[in-house]
């Protein structure tokens, strides 16, 4: 069985690119807003969630992305979370790690860096349950 990955991003081009990059090796689900992300995380319990920070309705702040990150870590604690965001800065990075992020990649990111992080996190979750 393929590990499940949840992609949470409001940019359709990024979501589609990630979906096609990952679909051979992972069972991929997507969400582009808070309610959909929470619903899919709850139902599918992904091994890894890839979460953008700047999502509607507050695209100018990382608030919505941080809420999703906090929800996943509280309700699906075995799930790993990779934050991908253009919001660079120590405060943002510290807020993500304080909320439970397992890794952080700056946008734009190299596909190979994302794949390496994803493989590492997916294998950590597998190891935790064997």
Residue frames as a rotation matrix with the C-alpha (Angstrom) as fourth column:
UNK 1
0.576 0.817 0.000 0.00
0.817 -0.576 0.000 0.00
0.000 0.000 -1.000 0.00
UNK 2
-0.184 -0.623 0.761 1.29
0.586 -0.691 -0.424 3.44
0.789 0.368 0.492 -0.93
UNK 3
-0.592 -0.035 -0.806 1.79
0.731 -0.446 -0.517 6.03
-0.341 -0.895 0.289 1.81
UNK 4
0.441 0.819 0.367 -0.88
0.884 -0.466 -0.023 8.75
0.152 0.335 -0.930 1.77
UNK 5
-0.753 -0.625 -0.208 0.12
0.636 -0.772 0.016 12.35
-0.171 -0.120 0.978 1.11
UNK 6
0.483 0.869 -0.102 -2.12
0.834 -0.493 -0.248 15.37
-0.266 0.035 -0.963 1.55
UNK 7
-0.671 -0.616 0.413 -1.21
0.717 -0.681 0.149 18.49
0.190 0.396 0.898 -0.46
UNK 8
0.410 0.769 -0.491 -2.71
0.835 -0.533 -0.137 21.71
-0.368 -0.353 -0.860 0.91
UNK 9
-0.737 -0.602 -0.305 -2.14
0.384 -0.746 0.544 24.68
-0.556 0.284 0.782 -1.41
UNK 10
0.283 0.905 -0.316 -4.45
0.209 -0.380 -0.901 27.20
-0.936 0.190 -0.297 -3.05
UNK 11
-0.135 -0.403 -0.905 -2.28
-0.840 -0.438 0.320 27.49
-0.525 0.804 -0.279 -6.17
UNK 12
0.784 0.576 0.234 -3.76
-0.365 0.731 -0.576 25.05
-0.503 0.366 0.783 -8.71
UNK 13
0.620 -0.613 -0.489 -0.54
-0.521 0.144 -0.841 24.89
0.586 0.777 -0.230 -10.75
UNK 14
-0.422 -0.792 0.441 1.52
-0.863 0.201 -0.464 23.87
0.278 -0.576 -0.768 -7.72
UNK 15
0.043 0.534 0.844 -1.12
-0.698 0.621 -0.357 21.38
-0.715 -0.574 0.399 -6.58
UNK 16
0.925 0.343 -0.165 -1.27
-0.345 0.569 -0.747 19.75
-0.163 0.748 0.644 -10.01
UNK 17
0.258 -0.912 -0.318 2.51
-0.666 0.070 -0.742 19.68
0.699 0.403 -0.590 -10.40
UNK 18
-0.504 -0.444 0.740 2.92
-0.859 0.343 -0.380 18.02
-0.085 -0.828 -0.554 -7.00
UNK 19
0.434 0.741 0.512 0.08
-0.608 0.660 -0.441 15.59
-0.665 -0.120 0.738 -7.67
UNK 20
0.926 -0.052 -0.374 1.66
-0.300 0.500 -0.813 14.34
0.229 0.865 0.447 -10.91
UNK 21
-0.042 -0.998 0.047 5.14
-0.757 0.001 -0.653 14.26
0.652 -0.063 -0.756 -9.38
UNK 22
-0.584 -0.233 0.778 3.99
-0.797 0.344 -0.496 12.14
-0.152 -0.910 -0.386 -6.44
UNK 23
0.321 0.943 0.090 1.13
-0.926 0.332 -0.182 9.97
-0.201 -0.025 0.979 -7.72
UNK 24
0.271 -0.253 -0.929 3.29
-0.468 0.809 -0.357 7.03
0.841 0.531 0.101 -8.84
UNK 25
-0.568 -0.668 -0.481 4.75
0.122 0.510 -0.852 6.49
0.814 -0.542 -0.208 -5.37
UNK 26
-0.965 0.245 -0.091 2.07
0.034 -0.229 -0.973 7.91
-0.260 -0.942 0.212 -3.08
UNK 27
-0.132 0.977 0.166 -1.69
0.963 0.087 0.255 7.97
0.234 0.193 -0.953 -2.69
UNK 28
-0.931 -0.365 -0.005 -2.21
0.363 -0.924 -0.121 11.71
0.040 -0.115 0.993 -3.15
UNK 29
0.243 0.967 -0.080 -5.10
0.970 -0.241 0.031 13.87
0.011 -0.085 -0.996 -1.95
UNK 30
-0.729 -0.470 0.498 -5.39
0.497 -0.863 -0.088 17.62
0.471 0.184 0.863 -2.38
UNK 31
0.333 0.785 -0.523 -7.09
0.926 -0.377 0.024 20.47
-0.179 -0.492 -0.852 -0.57
UNK 32
-0.361 -0.475 0.802 -7.09
0.661 -0.737 -0.139 24.19
0.658 0.481 0.580 -1.27
UNK 33
-0.034 0.355 0.934 -8.74
-0.478 -0.827 0.297 25.59
0.878 -0.437 0.198 1.85
UNK 34
-0.660 -0.278 0.698 -9.07
-0.740 0.079 -0.668 25.07
0.131 -0.957 -0.258 5.61
UNK 35
0.215 0.806 0.551 -12.32
-0.846 0.436 -0.307 23.06
-0.488 -0.401 0.775 5.71
UNK 36
0.808 0.061 -0.586 -11.24
-0.452 0.702 -0.550 20.68
0.378 0.709 0.595 2.94
UNK 37
-0.205 -0.968 -0.145 -7.80
-0.499 0.231 -0.835 20.19
0.842 -0.099 -0.530 4.49
UNK 38
-0.519 0.065 0.852 -9.28
-0.838 0.157 -0.522 19.35
-0.168 -0.985 -0.027 7.89
UNK 39
0.572 0.810 0.133 -11.83
-0.736 0.578 -0.353 16.98
-0.362 0.104 0.926 6.38
UNK 40
0.679 -0.340 -0.651 -9.25
-0.358 0.620 -0.698 15.12
0.641 0.707 0.299 4.28
UNK 41
-0.447 -0.866 0.225 -6.69
-0.621 0.120 -0.775 14.94
0.644 -0.486 -0.591 7.10
UNK 42
-0.254 0.448 0.857 -9.33
-0.882 0.256 -0.395 13.51
-0.397 -0.857 0.330 9.43
UNK 43
0.755 0.655 -0.014 -10.70
-0.587 0.667 -0.458 10.95
-0.291 0.354 0.889 6.96
UNK 44
0.815 -0.410 -0.409 -7.48
-0.149 0.534 -0.832 9.83
0.560 0.740 0.374 5.23
UNK 45
0.846 -0.517 0.128 -4.92
-0.121 0.047 0.992 10.26
-0.519 -0.854 -0.023 8.04
UNK 46
0.844 -0.513 -0.160 -2.02
-0.173 0.023 -0.985 10.99
0.508 0.858 -0.069 5.67
UNK 47
0.485 -0.790 -0.375 1.51
0.874 0.454 0.174 9.80
0.032 -0.412 0.911 6.40
UNK 48
-0.648 -0.685 -0.331 2.72
0.653 -0.724 0.221 13.23
-0.391 -0.073 0.917 5.30
UNK 49
0.641 0.765 0.064 0.93
0.712 -0.562 -0.420 16.52
-0.286 0.315 -0.905 4.71
UNK 50
-0.594 -0.728 0.340 2.51
0.803 -0.563 0.198 19.21
0.048 0.391 0.919 2.52
UNK 51
0.412 0.826 -0.385 1.06
0.881 -0.468 -0.062 22.50
-0.231 -0.314 -0.921 3.74
UNK 52
-0.371 -0.372 0.851 1.34
0.543 -0.830 -0.126 26.00
0.754 0.415 0.510 2.30
UNK 53
-0.684 0.056 -0.728 0.93
0.679 -0.317 -0.662 28.77
-0.268 -0.947 0.179 4.86
UNK 54
-0.785 0.328 -0.525 -0.79
-0.333 -0.939 -0.089 31.51
-0.522 0.105 0.846 2.88
UNK 55
-0.775 0.609 0.171 -4.28
0.598 0.618 0.510 30.22
0.205 0.498 -0.843 2.23
UNK 56
-0.390 0.726 0.566 -7.71
-0.262 -0.677 0.688 31.86
0.883 0.120 0.454 1.99
UNK 57
0.704 0.579 0.411 -9.26
0.679 -0.718 -0.154 33.71
0.206 0.387 -0.899 3.63
UNK 58
0.864 -0.411 -0.292 -6.10
-0.177 -0.789 0.589 35.35
-0.472 -0.457 -0.754 5.03
UNK 59
0.788 -0.534 0.306 -3.62
0.585 0.497 -0.641 34.94
0.190 0.684 0.704 2.17
UNK 60
0.491 -0.613 0.619 -1.51
-0.266 -0.782 -0.564 37.84
0.829 0.112 -0.547 3.45
UNK 61
0.031 -0.466 0.884 -0.65
-0.999 -0.022 0.024 36.04
0.008 -0.885 -0.466 6.69
UNK 62
-0.684 -0.374 -0.626 0.37
-0.413 0.906 -0.090 32.49
0.601 0.197 -0.775 7.63
UNK 63
-0.481 0.514 0.710 -2.60
-0.839 -0.034 -0.543 32.18
-0.255 -0.857 0.448 9.99
UNK 64
0.577 0.795 -0.186 -4.67
-0.814 0.541 -0.210 29.66
-0.066 0.273 0.960 7.98
UNK 65
0.281 -0.558 -0.781 -1.70
-0.340 0.703 -0.624 27.42
0.897 0.441 0.008 7.19
UNK 66
-0.757 -0.565 0.328 -0.65
-0.468 0.118 -0.876 27.41
0.456 -0.816 -0.354 10.83
UNK 67
-0.055 0.824 0.564 -4.21
-0.941 0.147 -0.306 26.45
-0.335 -0.547 0.767 11.87
UNK 68
0.725 0.286 -0.626 -4.08
-0.561 0.772 -0.298 23.48
0.398 0.567 0.721 9.48
UNK 69
-0.219 -0.906 -0.363 -0.66
-0.273 0.414 -0.869 22.47
0.937 -0.091 -0.338 10.78
UNK 70
-0.716 -0.021 0.698 -1.86
-0.697 -0.050 -0.716 22.65
0.050 -0.999 0.021 14.39
UNK 71
0.366 0.920 0.140 -5.02
-0.909 0.386 -0.157 20.67
-0.198 -0.070 0.978 13.57
UNK 72
0.536 -0.197 -0.821 -3.09
-0.387 0.806 -0.447 17.89
0.750 0.558 0.356 11.86
UNK 73
-0.534 -0.840 -0.100 -0.57
-0.256 0.273 -0.927 17.59
0.806 -0.469 -0.360 14.68
UNK 74
-0.593 0.374 0.713 -3.34
-0.789 -0.094 -0.607 17.55
-0.160 -0.923 0.350 17.31
UNK 75
0.351 0.910 0.218 -5.75
-0.795 0.413 -0.444 15.16
-0.494 -0.018 0.869 15.56
UNK 76
0.966 -0.184 -0.181 -3.43
0.044 0.809 -0.587 12.98
0.254 0.559 0.789 13.46
UNK 77
0.727 -0.676 0.117 -0.29
-0.538 -0.455 0.709 13.11
-0.426 -0.579 -0.695 15.62
UNK 78
0.222 -0.668 0.710 1.50
0.344 0.735 0.584 10.33
-0.912 0.115 0.393 13.75
UNK 79
0.752 0.102 0.651 1.30
0.657 -0.184 -0.731 12.37
0.046 0.978 -0.206 10.53
UNK 80
-0.332 -0.891 -0.310 4.39
0.766 -0.447 0.462 14.30
-0.550 -0.084 0.831 9.48
UNK 81
0.801 0.596 -0.062 3.98
0.471 -0.691 -0.548 17.85
-0.370 0.410 -0.834 8.17
UNK 82
-0.421 -0.853 0.309 6.18
0.868 -0.279 0.410 19.51
-0.264 0.441 0.858 5.56
UNK 83
0.524 0.540 -0.658 5.54
0.332 -0.841 -0.426 23.25
-0.784 0.004 -0.621 5.31
UNK 84
-0.397 -0.574 0.716 6.26
0.915 -0.182 0.361 24.86
-0.076 0.798 0.597 1.93
UNK 85
0.675 0.654 -0.342 6.00
0.655 -0.744 -0.130 28.61
-0.340 -0.137 -0.931 1.84
UNK 86
0.161 -0.554 0.817 7.35
0.619 -0.588 -0.521 31.79
0.768 0.590 0.248 0.31
UNK 87
0.864 0.191 0.465 7.08
-0.223 -0.684 0.694 33.34
0.451 -0.704 -0.549 3.79
UNK 88
0.110 -0.913 -0.393 10.74
0.596 0.377 -0.708 33.44
0.795 -0.156 0.586 4.64
UNK 89
0.026 -0.184 0.983 11.89
-0.567 -0.812 -0.137 34.68
0.823 -0.553 -0.125 7.98
UNK 90
-0.854 -0.483 -0.191 12.91
-0.099 0.513 -0.853 33.53
0.510 -0.710 -0.486 11.40
UNK 91
-0.614 0.676 0.407 9.54
-0.694 -0.216 -0.687 34.36
-0.377 -0.704 0.602 12.98
UNK 92
0.347 0.761 -0.548 7.62
-0.925 0.373 -0.068 32.29
0.152 0.531 0.834 10.43
UNK 93
-0.120 -0.497 -0.860 10.05
-0.308 0.842 -0.443 29.40
0.944 0.212 -0.254 10.67
UNK 94
-0.953 -0.245 0.180 9.93
-0.225 0.171 -0.959 29.45
0.204 -0.954 -0.218 14.48
UNK 95
-0.244 0.945 0.219 6.11
-0.901 -0.138 -0.411 29.58
-0.358 -0.298 0.885 14.44
UNK 96
0.352 0.347 -0.869 5.98
-0.741 0.671 -0.032 26.54
0.572 0.655 0.494 12.14
UNK 97
-0.442 -0.593 -0.673 8.34
-0.040 0.762 -0.646 24.46
0.896 -0.258 -0.361 14.27
UNK 98
-0.889 0.180 0.420 6.57
-0.451 -0.190 -0.872 25.58
-0.077 -0.965 0.250 17.47
UNK 99
0.086 0.995 -0.047 3.29
-0.968 0.073 -0.239 24.35
-0.234 0.066 0.970 15.95
UNK 100
0.321 0.012 0.947 4.84
-0.259 0.963 0.075 20.96
-0.911 -0.270 0.312 15.18
UNK 101
0.791 -0.069 -0.608 6.20
-0.608 0.027 -0.794 21.18
0.071 0.997 -0.021 11.62
UNK 102
0.726 -0.537 0.430 8.59
0.304 0.811 0.500 18.35
-0.617 -0.232 0.752 10.81
UNK 103
-0.394 -0.843 0.366 10.33
0.808 -0.128 0.575 20.19
-0.438 0.523 0.731 7.97
UNK 104
0.542 0.484 -0.687 10.17
0.124 -0.855 -0.504 23.48
-0.831 0.188 -0.523 6.05
UNK 105
-0.323 -0.597 0.734 10.98
0.891 0.069 0.448 24.30
-0.318 0.799 0.510 2.42
UNK 106
-0.337 0.140 -0.931 11.08
-0.125 -0.987 -0.103 27.77
-0.933 0.082 0.350 0.92
UNK 107
0.530 0.483 0.697 9.08
0.720 0.179 -0.671 28.41
-0.449 0.857 -0.253 -2.26
UNK 108
0.655 0.320 -0.685 10.19
-0.675 0.656 -0.338 28.08
0.341 0.683 0.646 -4.92
UNK 109
0.285 -0.510 0.812 11.63
-0.594 0.571 0.567 24.73
-0.752 -0.643 -0.140 -3.95
UNK 110
-0.524 -0.519 -0.676 13.64
-0.841 0.441 0.314 22.14
0.135 0.733 -0.667 -5.83
UNK 111
0.503 0.777 -0.378 11.57
-0.722 0.618 0.310 19.04
0.475 0.117 0.872 -6.59
UNK 112
0.057 -0.560 -0.827 14.42
0.133 0.825 -0.549 16.78
0.989 -0.079 0.121 -5.49
UNK 113
-0.869 -0.336 0.363 14.59
-0.270 -0.294 -0.917 18.50
0.415 -0.895 0.165 -2.10
UNK 114
-0.079 0.929 0.363 10.86
-0.996 -0.085 0.000 18.00
0.031 -0.361 0.932 -1.62
UNK 115
0.559 0.283 -0.779 11.07
-0.419 0.907 0.029 14.34
0.715 0.311 0.626 -2.68
UNK 116
-0.415 -0.795 -0.442 13.99
0.108 0.440 -0.892 13.68
0.903 -0.418 -0.097 -0.32
UNK 117
-0.797 0.179 0.577 12.15
-0.595 -0.405 -0.695 15.26
0.109 -0.897 0.429 2.61
UNK 118
0.232 0.969 -0.079 8.96
-0.959 0.242 0.146 13.38
0.160 0.042 0.986 1.75
UNK 119
0.298 -0.193 -0.935 10.74
-0.151 0.957 -0.246 10.02
0.942 0.215 0.256 1.51
UNK 120
-0.758 -0.651 -0.048 12.46
-0.013 0.089 -0.996 10.61
0.653 -0.754 -0.076 4.85
UNK 121
-0.613 0.577 0.540 9.24
-0.786 -0.377 -0.490 11.59
-0.079 -0.724 0.685 6.62
UNK 122
0.412 0.794 -0.447 7.16
-0.820 0.537 0.198 8.78
0.397 0.286 0.872 5.09
UNK 123
0.038 -0.462 -0.886 9.75
0.057 0.886 -0.460 6.20
0.998 -0.033 0.060 6.14
UNK 124
-0.881 -0.312 0.356 9.89
-0.296 -0.224 -0.929 7.65
0.369 -0.923 0.105 9.68
UNK 125
-0.094 0.926 0.366 6.17
-0.995 -0.072 -0.072 7.15
-0.040 -0.371 0.928 10.04
UNK 126
0.513 0.244 -0.823 6.45
-0.443 0.896 -0.010 3.56
0.735 0.370 0.568 8.79
UNK 127
-0.454 -0.780 -0.432 9.26
0.080 0.447 -0.891 2.84
0.888 -0.439 -0.141 11.24
UNK 128
-0.702 0.193 0.686 7.23
-0.686 -0.444 -0.576 4.28
0.193 -0.875 0.444 14.13
UNK 129
0.220 0.939 0.262 4.46
-0.960 0.256 -0.112 1.72
-0.172 -0.227 0.958 13.61
UNK 130
0.386 -0.105 -0.916 6.41
-0.421 0.864 -0.277 -1.49
0.821 0.493 0.289 12.93
